[in-house]
Amino acid sequence: MRRLAFAFAFVSIACGSGGSSSLQGPGSFAPNAVVAVRESFGNGAEVQDVVAIDFLSTSPAFNCSQIDAGFPDSGVLRDELTLLLGQDPMIALGTYEVIDPEIFSGSTQYASAVAAAVLVGPTDPPSLSFDEKAKSVSGTVTLTKVGGEFAGSFTVTMQSVFDGGQSTLTGSFDTSEVCIEPL
């Protein structure tokens, strides 16, 4: 199982202050960063079949050069939406079917283009910790740019972990940097 499949659980990979994005719907927030995150093997080769697109509202905002340093002890996570994308043999342009994140995380190969989404928010009061607020049940993510930058749009039905209610979250993204996280 790949650690990137749990990107939403590792604040230390939240990085970057570039990119542009929009989020609409219940649970949406104003990100101060949107980045793509890829993993790499010890030899420097990048994992080609999985990428995470992170929408972040943090203080301070990370950049990719700080990925190994971790999030500062004085930092605060306000909100984060992570879109996980998987496709064998590599991420490509096109439309990805959104599935439950637990099913996505349990896969090591992706026969078709699949995606998952997790929305997390701050504890009360905000801190380095966070609570999962909602997870994807269905929808689509469409990639229009891949490689050194990632761009696209999405419509995802999210299910609240608190009351089971469902709502639609839509948005778009255009990353200006890709963070590389060592395995």
C-alpha positions as CSV (number, residue, x, y, z in Angstrom):
1,M,0.0,0.0,0.0
2,R,1.4,3.4,-1.0
3,R,1.8,6.1,1.6
4,L,0.6,8.7,-1.0
5,A,-2.8,7.0,-0.8
6,F,-2.9,8.5,2.7
7,A,-1.6,12.0,1.6
8,F,-4.5,13.6,3.5
9,A,-3.1,12.2,6.7
10,F,0.4,13.6,6.5
11,V,0.4,17.4,7.0
12,S,4.2,17.2,6.4
13,I,3.5,16.9,2.6
14,A,1.4,19.9,2.5
15,C,3.5,22.3,0.5
16,G,3.6,25.1,-2.0
17,S,2.0,28.5,-2.3
18,G,1.5,28.5,-6.0
19,G,-1.2,27.4,-8.3
20,S,-4.8,28.5,-8.7
21,S,-8.0,26.9,-7.7
22,S,-11.7,27.3,-7.1
23,L,-13.9,25.3,-4.7
24,Q,-17.7,25.6,-4.5
25,G,-20.3,23.8,-2.4
26,P,-20.7,22.8,1.2
27,G,-17.3,22.4,2.9
28,S,-15.5,24.6,0.4
29,F,-12.9,27.0,1.6
30,A,-10.4,29.5,0.2
31,P,-7.1,27.6,-0.3
32,N,-3.8,29.5,0.0
33,A,-2.0,26.7,-1.9
34,V,-2.8,24.0,-4.5
35,V,0.0,21.6,-5.4
36,A,0.5,18.2,-6.9
37,V,2.4,15.6,-4.8
38,R,4.2,12.6,-6.3
39,E,6.3,10.0,-4.5
40,S,9.8,8.9,-5.6
41,F,11.8,5.8,-5.0
42,G,15.3,5.9,-3.4
43,N,16.9,6.0,-6.8
44,G,15.0,9.2,-7.7
45,A,12.5,7.6,-10.1
46,E,9.0,9.0,-9.6
47,V,5.9,6.9,-9.0
48,Q,4.0,7.4,-12.3
49,D,0.6,5.8,-11.5
50,V,-0.5,7.9,-8.5
51,V,-0.6,11.6,-7.8
52,A,-2.4,13.7,-5.1
53,I,-3.7,17.2,-5.7
54,D,-3.8,19.1,-2.4
55,F,-5.9,22.2,-1.8
56,L,-4.6,23.8,1.4
57,S,-5.4,26.5,3.8
58,T,-2.5,26.5,6.3
59,S,-0.4,29.0,8.2
60,P,2.3,29.2,7.2
61,A,2.0,27.9,3.6
62,F,4.7,25.4,2.7
63,N,6.7,25.2,-0.4
64,C,8.1,22.1,-1.9
65,S,11.7,22.8,-0.7
66,Q,10.4,22.4,2.9
67,I,8.8,19.0,2.3
68,D,11.5,17.1,4.3
69,A,11.5,19.6,7.1
70,G,7.9,18.9,8.1
71,F,5.2,21.4,9.1
72,P,6.4,23.9,11.8
73,D,5.3,23.2,15.4
74,S,3.7,26.6,15.4
75,G,1.8,26.0,12.2
76,V,-2.0,25.7,11.9
77,L,-4.0,23.6,9.4
78,R,-7.3,25.2,8.7
79,D,-8.6,23.1,5.8
80,E,-7.4,20.6,3.2
81,L,-9.0,18.8,0.3
82,T,-7.0,16.0,-1.3
83,L,-7.8,14.5,-4.6
84,L,-6.0,11.2,-5.1
85,L,-5.7,10.0,-8.7
86,G,-4.5,6.6,-9.9
87,Q,-4.1,5.1,-13.4
88,D,-1.8,2.3,-14.7
89,P,0.7,2.5,-16.1
90,M,0.8,6.3,-15.5
91,I,-1.4,9.3,-14.9
92,A,-2.7,10.7,-18.2
93,L,-5.2,13.3,-19.5
94,G,-8.8,12.3,-19.3
95,T,-11.7,11.6,-16.9
96,Y,-11.2,9.7,-13.7
97,E,-14.1,8.0,-11.9
98,V,-14.4,9.0,-8.2
99,I,-14.6,6.1,-5.7
100,D,-14.5,5.7,-1.9
101,P,-11.0,6.6,-0.5
102,E,-10.7,3.3,1.5
103,I,-11.1,1.3,-1.8
104,F,-8.6,3.6,-3.5
105,S,-6.1,3.2,-0.6
106,G,-6.4,-0.6,-0.7
107,S,-5.4,-0.8,-4.4
108,T,-1.8,-1.2,-5.6
109,Q,-2.8,-1.2,-9.3
110,Y,-5.4,0.9,-11.1
111,A,-6.9,-0.9,-14.1
112,S,-8.9,2.2,-15.0
113,A,-8.6,5.8,-14.2
114,V,-9.9,6.3,-10.6
115,A,-9.9,9.1,-8.1
116,A,-10.9,9.6,-4.5
117,A,-11.3,12.7,-2.3
118,V,-11.0,13.5,1.4
119,L,-11.9,16.8,3.1
120,V,-10.3,17.5,6.5
121,G,-10.6,20.4,8.8
122,P,-9.1,21.8,11.9
123,T,-9.6,20.6,15.4
124,D,-11.2,23.1,17.8
125,P,-9.1,25.2,18.4
126,P,-7.1,24.9,15.2
127,S,-3.7,23.2,15.6
128,L,-1.3,20.8,13.9
129,S,-4.0,18.1,14.2
130,F,-7.1,17.8,12.0
131,D,-10.3,15.9,11.7
132,E,-11.7,14.1,8.6
133,K,-14.9,15.9,7.7
134,A,-16.1,14.2,4.5
135,K,-15.0,11.5,2.0
136,S,-16.0,10.9,-1.7
137,V,-18.6,8.5,-2.8
138,S,-18.9,9.3,-6.5
139,G,-18.2,11.8,-9.2
140,T,-15.5,12.6,-11.8
141,V,-12.2,14.4,-12.0
142,T,-11.0,15.5,-15.4
143,L,-7.3,16.2,-16.0
144,T,-6.5,18.7,-18.8
145,K,-2.8,19.0,-18.0
146,V,-0.3,16.4,-16.6
147,G,3.5,16.3,-16.0
148,G,5.3,19.3,-14.6
149,E,2.0,20.9,-13.8
150,F,-1.5,19.4,-13.3
151,A,-4.8,21.1,-14.2
152,G,-8.4,20.0,-14.3
153,S,-11.8,20.2,-12.8
154,F,-14.0,18.0,-10.6
155,T,-17.5,17.3,-9.4
156,V,-17.5,15.0,-6.3
157,T,-20.4,13.8,-4.1
158,M,-19.0,13.9,-0.6
159,Q,-20.4,12.1,2.5
160,S,-20.1,13.7,5.9
161,V,-18.4,11.5,8.4
162,F,-20.5,13.2,11.1
163,D,-24.1,12.6,9.9
164,G,-23.8,10.7,6.7
165,G,-25.4,13.5,4.7
166,Q,-24.3,14.0,1.1
167,S,-23.4,17.1,-0.8
168,T,-21.6,18.1,-4.0
169,L,-18.2,19.8,-4.1
170,T,-17.0,21.2,-7.4
171,G,-13.9,23.0,-8.4
172,S,-10.9,23.5,-10.6
173,F,-7.2,23.6,-10.2
174,D,-4.0,24.5,-12.0
175,T,-0.8,23.7,-10.1
176,S,2.3,25.6,-10.6
177,E,4.6,23.1,-8.9
178,V,4.9,19.4,-8.2
179,C,6.2,18.3,-4.9
180,I,8.2,15.1,-4.8
181,E,8.0,13.0,-1.6
182,P,10.5,10.2,-1.0
183,L,9.0,6.8,-0.2
